[in-house]
Amino acid sequence: MSISRRRFLGWLGAAGVGTTLGRSAHAAGNTHFAGHPDALGVLFDATRCIGCRKCEEACNRVNELPAPPKPFSDLAVLERPRRTDAKTYTVVNRYENVPGAKGPLYRKIQCNHCLEPACASACFVSAFAKNPNGAVTYDESVCVGCRYCMIACPFEIPTYEYDKAFTPRVMKCTFCQPRLVKGQLPGCVEICPAEALTFGQRRNLLKIARERIGLFPDRYIDHIYGETEMGGTAWLTISGVPFRDLGMREDLGTTPAPELTKGALSVVPVVAAMWPVLLTGVYAINQRRDKIAREEKAAAVAAAVAQAQAEAKAKLTEAMAKAEKDKKAAIDKEVKKALEEAAKAQPSAAAPAAAPEKKPS
Amino acid sequence: MPVRKIVIEKPALTPFNVVAGIIVVVGLVITVIRFTQGLGATTNLSDYNPWGIWIGFDLLVGVALAAGGYVTSAACYIFGLKRFHSAVRPAILTGFLGYALVVLALHYDVGRPWRLPYPFIVQSGTTSLLFEVAACVALYLTVLFIEFTPAALEWLGLKRARSIVVKLTLVLTIFGVVLSTLHQSSLGALFLIAPSKLHPLWYSPYLALYFFVSSIVAGLSMVIFEGSLAHKHFHDKMDAEHLREADGVALSFAKAASWVLAGYFIMKVIGIAQTNAWGHLGSGYGLWFLVEMVGFVMLPCYFYAIGAREKNLTIIRRTAVWTVLGIVVNRFNVGLIAFNYHLPSSERYFPHWMEIGISVFVVTIGILAYKFIVTHMPILYAHPDYDAH
């Protein structure tokens, strides 16, 4: 067996990509969530869609949404790109003059029911739930109306009832969850006359999609949109033209939304645990520094006082000694003076003064 | 303590009072429309643009500019810079008012404001960064309220209660820094979940760090800015300590802000290198990014340094206003201007006049509350009956 240079480089590349993917997927722990087993999904085949808007009509009916201003049979609305809104869970857009396409192309837009939904990760009251059957559902009874889900959703699906003053809700496709649990098909899938929508278990849909791409490699782009986008979605799309030509973003990456905020959230316990310790430490160090400064100051003052006192004492002693000396000198002087005066008086007073000494015994 | 004479005067028709009065009346009218007709009647929000200036300005800018409280109290009580003591009370007051107004403004923005406590009492979404923001803002508002109470209690003459609160100063300060670190950063981290919507020059894994570090700059600059305003309008309320320390506070804070801005600039450059977003610098957004980085980060950094070196308070005060504007520019860029950059201009957001009206109304309420409090409570002076804490 010979290995071509191209094949070898391919393996090398796959190994390189494999290691990086493996590392990021397992960064949180040793588990990798690949979706609920047996979860359902829908495969949308853009090569089959004829833009009849029947799915929009069925969606409107089964979800009991308000009637639109123009009837669903009016295809003139396709002239402008539309998006989901508070009264519309799904829309079909038309794309004209796409290079490589013979006629206009159509794409159905609705919630893609991510495997790890950004809306559910972002909701601060957990109003969104990823059900084991694949549907991402919303509980209006807890919703505060912060609309962070709408910021978070990479597919720009959730919408808001801005016109309601008291009970505004987030509105989005429910995958017809109430029908799924009854064993019925989603409204749009059931009605599609062109078999553009295939309903089933997601893992089977991936096989079907690969089969179609494999059987008709000239008809399809070799990519299943939603297999890995944002960590994977329950709704999958295959197309004959690049997905960006159908208004789909190709720069979403494969990272599930919760991974994007994981790092920031993991910092919380670190800050909560480390900051008080560090800050108390800084406080304690400053207190101690102040205390030592105070003590050193006190010691310096004491030393200075002691020195001053010692100097004063020395001076005093000196002064005292001097005073003593002066005093002594003065006394001596006085004594001397007295003696001298006494000596001067000697000639007259000496005899009688000495007389008693010579007293006969 | 002596009984204070309360003189009730008829409010004079000064230009300030007239303008404030008009704003309050208009604000109240819009409030009625907002809560009876809904968000659709008062805002330009759409399904593409769920967050407008009530988040971009009132929340993101409001929280950043209220950072003076934690910055100043941490400097004074934790880092032991006692010469900033007279700046703590005004900073705590403006922080408290800032956060109170952020929470007030959120009542306008969310669809069902009476459910705002739901994340804590009904069902918690702990995987959400907004939960972290909500929890920290709620707790920090409480902390700021307690930190503010000594002034109110001195005013009311409640000595015992005041002495209990004063003993908590250090714990409250540390708790305040922890909570501020968390929610200032998570306001930036809110946008981490939407890499496909925020322009690559502003989207970065470091968003949380950027918001935290720039909040320090915002806090320092707001203390300088508010200080200069207070000196202009409430000079007679200041005691000798405040007047003696004020210039030193401005000089030291200017020096600190210059250093932090320099660090922030370097972090931003590293962020661009990390996501390799250099190629975007040549686009229109790139030009705007350079305006932000050079005009509102690098130049304020330089002029703060000059002001601190020359001890020139005029330069410092002007730079403080400039830096505050820079924070507004940055938060607007992340929340509104560079957000949804991929959408055609017809789908982009521009605020409704009533949204601007409510934002101006909220700021006006803050100024009026500040005015009332500093003219009645010992904020800019130490109460003669109490020791400093």
Interface residues (C-beta under 8 A of the other chain):
Chain A: R83 T84 D85 A86 A118 A120 S121 A122 C123 F124 V125 S126 A127 V142 C143 V144 G145 C146 R147 Y148 M150 I151 A152 P154 E156 P158 T159 Y160 E161 Y162 D163 K164 A165 F166 T167 P168 R169 R249 D251 L252 G253 A257 P258 L260 T261 G263 A264 L265 V267 V268 V271 A272 W275 P276 L279 T280 V282 Y283 N286 Q287 R289 D290
Chain B: F35 T36 Q37 G38 L39 G40 A41 T43 L45 S46 D47 Y48 P50 W51 A74 Y77 I78 F79 G80 D109 V110 G111 R112 P113 R115 L116 Y118 P119 V122 Q123 S124 G125 T127 S128 L129 L130 F131 E132 A134 L170 I174 F175 V177 V178 T181 L182 S185 S186 A189 L190 F191 L192 I193 A194 P195 S196 K197 P205 A208 H342
